[in-house]
Amino acid sequence: MSQLLQSVFSGLALGSLFAVIGIGFVIIHRVTGVLNLAQGALAVLGAYLMSDLVGTLPWVASLLVGSAVVAVVAALIGVAVITARQTLEYSPTIMTLGIAIASQGVFVLIWGDLPHTYPPISQVAWRVAGAFVLPQQLLLLVTASVALVLLQLFFSRAYLGKALTAAALNPRSAQLVGIDLVRVGTIAFAVSGAVAGASGAIFGALVPVTPHSHLGLAVAGFAAAVLGNLYSPTATMAGGLLLGQLTSAAATYGLPEYQQVVALVVLILVLLGRTLWQRRGGVLT
């Protein structure tokens, strides 16, 4: 029983990370129509910055400063990507793929290729029915939940959120009514970068981060976003938590080498299922 609970708690933390990265995919795609394949790299950047800052600043201050820096980097990527979108349709996605690949070399150049980790916000662990819960794990779940609620309210209630959605649905009409596509797209990249950087910084205290970590995070986050149809933050959150439980179960019950495969298998099954559904005349929303 304790082993099962430990797997569930670990899965919640891992799933929260996948969900936040997936929600980042949803934000950018919903606003700009672009798939930001560098989303995993932004989370890893947040962890690396946290490893440098946590020794000189208080833990929460390090988290906020690191997230802000990642938001600025993401905004710069957004400007470049949205500008490229005006030339060729697939240029933005190809560009983000190039940035994701190049980021691995940048991480090695700045931080080396050895795993990085740092102390969590608290060393105290709570014992629940024989299993241990770390404050860091709960912090990841809270971060994902708060991000989900705020984004839902933002897109459904705020004027700017509605403007962002309108820009994606009909860019030409949005321009005609005075919506600056570059500006709203940059905001979307910055917001997604901030939440990815924060989640990566929190998770980096639980699992050592390497320059190669971005690939697995990007795949898992994208799989979660696909479960949400690249539109719904709520469904993406559910998809991320499901992937986290499956990945944690694989590690707990003797199949750690298959952790990276879980997200790929889920992604393939979802895409295959949707294709078969569409061929049979089903309607997907």
C-alpha positions in Angstrom: 0.0 0.0 0.0 2.8 2.4 0.9 4.6 1.7 -2.4 1.4 2.4 -4.3 0.9 5.7 -2.4 4.5 6.7 -3.0 4.0 6.1 -6.7 0.8 8.2 -6.7 2.5 11.1 -4.9 5.5 11.0 -7.2 3.1 10.8 -10.2 1.2 13.9 -9.0 4.5 15.9 -8.9 5.7 14.6 -12.3 2.2 15.0 -13.8 2.0 18.6 -12.6 5.3 19.3 -14.4 4.0 17.7 -17.6 0.7 19.6 -17.3 2.3 23.0 -16.9 4.6 22.4 -19.9 1.5 21.1 -21.8 -0.5 24.2 -20.8 2.4 26.3 -22.2 1.9 24.5 -25.5 -1.8 25.3 -25.4 -1.3 29.0 -24.6 1.0 29.6 -27.5 -0.9 27.4 -30.0 -4.2 28.9 -28.9 -3.0 32.5 -29.5 -0.5 32.1 -32.4 -1.2 28.7 -33.9 2.5 27.8 -33.4 3.8 24.7 -31.8 6.6 25.8 -29.5 8.9 22.8 -29.4 11.3 24.7 -27.2 8.9 24.5 -24.3 10.9 21.7 -22.5 14.1 23.7 -22.9 12.5 26.7 -21.1 11.7 24.4 -18.1 15.3 23.2 -18.1 16.6 26.7 -18.3 14.4 27.6 -15.2 16.1 24.7 -13.3 19.6 25.7 -14.3 19.0 29.4 -13.3 17.5 28.2 -10.0 20.7 26.2 -9.3 22.8 29.4 -9.7 20.5 31.7 -7.8 19.4 29.5 -4.8 22.8 29.9 -3.1 22.7 33.7 -3.1 19.0 34.6 -2.9 16.2 33.2 -0.7 14.4 30.2 -2.3 11.2 32.0 -3.3 13.2 35.0 -4.6 15.3 32.7 -6.7 12.2 31.1 -8.1 10.7 34.5 -9.0 13.9 35.9 -10.6 14.6 32.7 -12.5 11.0 32.6 -13.9 11.2 36.3 -14.9 14.4 35.6 -16.8 12.9 32.6 -18.6 9.9 34.8 -19.5 12.1 37.4 -21.1 14.0 34.6 -23.1 10.6 33.2 -24.2 9.4 36.6 -25.2 12.5 37.1 -27.4 11.8 33.7 -29.0 8.2 34.8 -29.5 9.2 37.9 -31.4 11.5 35.9 -33.7 9.0 33.2 -34.3 6.0 35.4 -35.0 8.1 37.5 -37.4 9.1 34.3 -39.2 5.4 33.3 -39.4 4.8 36.1 -41.9 7.1 34.4 -44.5 6.4 30.6 -44.5 3.6 28.7 -42.6 5.9 26.1 -41.0 8.9 28.4 -40.3 7.9 29.1 -36.7 7.7 25.4 -35.7 10.9 24.6 -37.5 12.5 27.6 -35.7 11.4 26.4 -32.3 12.7 22.9 -33.0 16.1 24.5 -33.9 16.1 26.5 -30.7 15.3 23.3 -28.7 18.2 21.5 -30.3 20.6 24.4 -30.0 19.7 24.9 -26.3 21.3 21.6 -25.4 24.7 22.9 -26.6 24.1 26.1 -24.8 23.4 24.3 -21.5 26.6 22.2 -21.9 28.6 25.3 -22.7 27.4 27.3 -19.7 26.6 24.7 -17.0 28.5 21.6 -18.2 27.1 18.1 -18.9 27.0 16.9 -15.3 23.6 16.7 -13.6 22.5 19.7 -11.5 20.4 19.8 -8.4 19.9 22.0 -5.4 18.1 22.0 -2.0 14.3 22.0 -2.0 12.3 24.7 -0.3 12.1 22.4 2.8 13.9 19.2 3.8 10.9 18.1 5.9 8.8 15.3 4.5 5.3 14.3 5.7 4.5 10.6 6.3 1.2 9.5 4.9 0.2 5.8 5.4 3.8 4.7 5.1 4.6 7.0 2.1 6.5 10.3 2.1 5.2 13.5 0.7 7.7 16.3 0.0 6.7 20.0 0.2 8.3 20.3 -3.3 5.8 17.8 -4.7 2.9 19.7 -3.3 4.3 23.0 -4.5 4.4 21.6 -8.1 0.8 20.6 -7.8 -0.3 24.0 -6.4 1.7 25.8 -9.2 -0.1 23.8 -11.9 -3.5 24.3 -10.3 -3.0 28.0 -9.9 -1.8 28.4 -13.4 -4.8 26.4 -14.7 -7.4 28.5 -12.8 -5.8 31.9 -13.7 -5.5 30.9 -17.4 -9.1 29.8 -17.5 -10.3 33.0 -16.0 -7.9 35.0 -18.3 -9.2 33.5 -21.5 -12.8 33.5 -20.5 -13.2 36.8 -18.7 -10.3 39.2 -19.4 -10.5 41.5 -22.5 -6.8 40.7 -23.4 -7.5 37.0 -23.1 -10.4 37.3 -25.6 -8.2 39.4 -27.8 -5.5 36.7 -27.8 -8.0 34.0 -28.8 -9.4 36.2 -31.5 -5.9 36.8 -32.9 -5.5 33.1 -33.3 -8.9 32.4 -34.8 -8.7 35.1 -37.4 -5.4 37.0 -37.6 -6.5 39.3 -40.4 -9.7 40.4 -38.7 -7.8 40.9 -35.4 -5.4 43.2 -37.2 -8.2 45.2 -38.7 -9.7 45.9 -35.3 -6.3 47.1 -34.0 -4.9 44.0 -32.3 -1.1 43.8 -32.6 -0.3 40.2 -33.4 3.3 40.5 -32.6 2.5 42.0 -29.2 -0.2 39.5 -28.2 2.0 36.6 -29.5 5.0 37.9 -27.4 2.8 38.0 -24.3 1.7 34.4 -24.9 5.3 33.2 -25.2 6.3 35.2 -22.1 3.5 33.7 -20.0 4.1 30.2 -21.1 7.9 30.7 -20.5 7.3 32.0 -17.0 5.1 29.0 -15.9 7.5 26.5 -17.6 10.5 28.1 -15.9 8.8 28.1 -12.5 7.8 24.4 -12.8 11.2 23.4 -14.0 12.9 25.3 -11.1 10.6 23.6 -8.6 11.1 20.1 -10.1 14.9 20.5 -10.4 15.1 20.2 -6.6 13.5 16.7 -6.8 15.3 15.2 -9.9 18.8 16.2 -11.2 18.6 18.2 -14.4 20.9 17.5 -17.4 21.2 19.2 -20.8 19.2 16.3 -22.3 16.2 16.7 -19.9 14.4 19.0 -22.3 13.6 16.3 -24.8 11.6 14.1 -22.5 9.8 17.1 -20.9 8.8 18.4 -24.4 7.5 15.1 -25.5 5.5 14.6 -22.3 4.2 18.1 -22.3 3.2 17.9 -25.9 1.4 14.6 -25.3 -0.5 16.2 -22.5 -1.4 19.1 -24.8 -2.6 16.7 -27.5 -4.9 15.1 -24.9 -6.3 18.6 -24.4 -6.7 18.9 -28.2 -4.1 21.8 -28.0 -6.9 24.1 -26.8 -8.2 23.1 -23.4 -6.0 23.9 -20.4 -8.3 21.7 -18.2 -8.0 18.7 -20.4 -4.3 19.3 -20.7 -4.0 19.3 -16.9 -5.8 16.0 -16.7 -3.7 14.6 -19.5 -0.5 15.6 -17.7 -1.5 14.1 -14.4 -2.4 10.9 -16.2 1.0 10.7 -17.9 2.6 11.4 -14.6 0.9 8.5 -12.9 1.8 6.1 -15.8 5.4 7.3 -15.8 5.7 7.0 -12.0 4.1 3.5 -12.1 6.6 2.4 -14.7 9.5 3.5 -12.5 8.0 2.1 -9.3 7.2 -1.4 -10.6 10.4 -2.3 -12.2 10.3 -0.6 -15.7 12.3 2.6 -15.2 13.9 2.2 -18.7 10.4 2.7 -20.2 9.6 6.0 -18.5 10.5 8.0 -21.6 8.4 5.7 -23.8 5.1 6.2 -21.9 4.4 9.7 -23.3 5.3 8.6 -26.8 3.0 5.6 -26.6 0.1 7.7 -25.2 0.7 10.3 -27.9 0.6 7.7 -30.7 -2.5 6.0 -29.3 -4.3 9.4 -29.0 -3.4 10.5 -32.6 -4.3 7.0 -34.0 -7.6 7.0 -32.1 -8.5 10.4 -33.4 -7.6 9.5 -37.0 -9.8 6.4 -36.8 -12.6 8.4 -35.2 -12.5 11.0 -38.0 -12.5 8.3 -40.7 -15.7 6.8 -39.2 -17.4 10.2 -39.3 -16.9 11.2 -35.7 -16.6 14.9 -34.6 -13.8 16.0 -32.3 -14.0 19.1 -30.3 
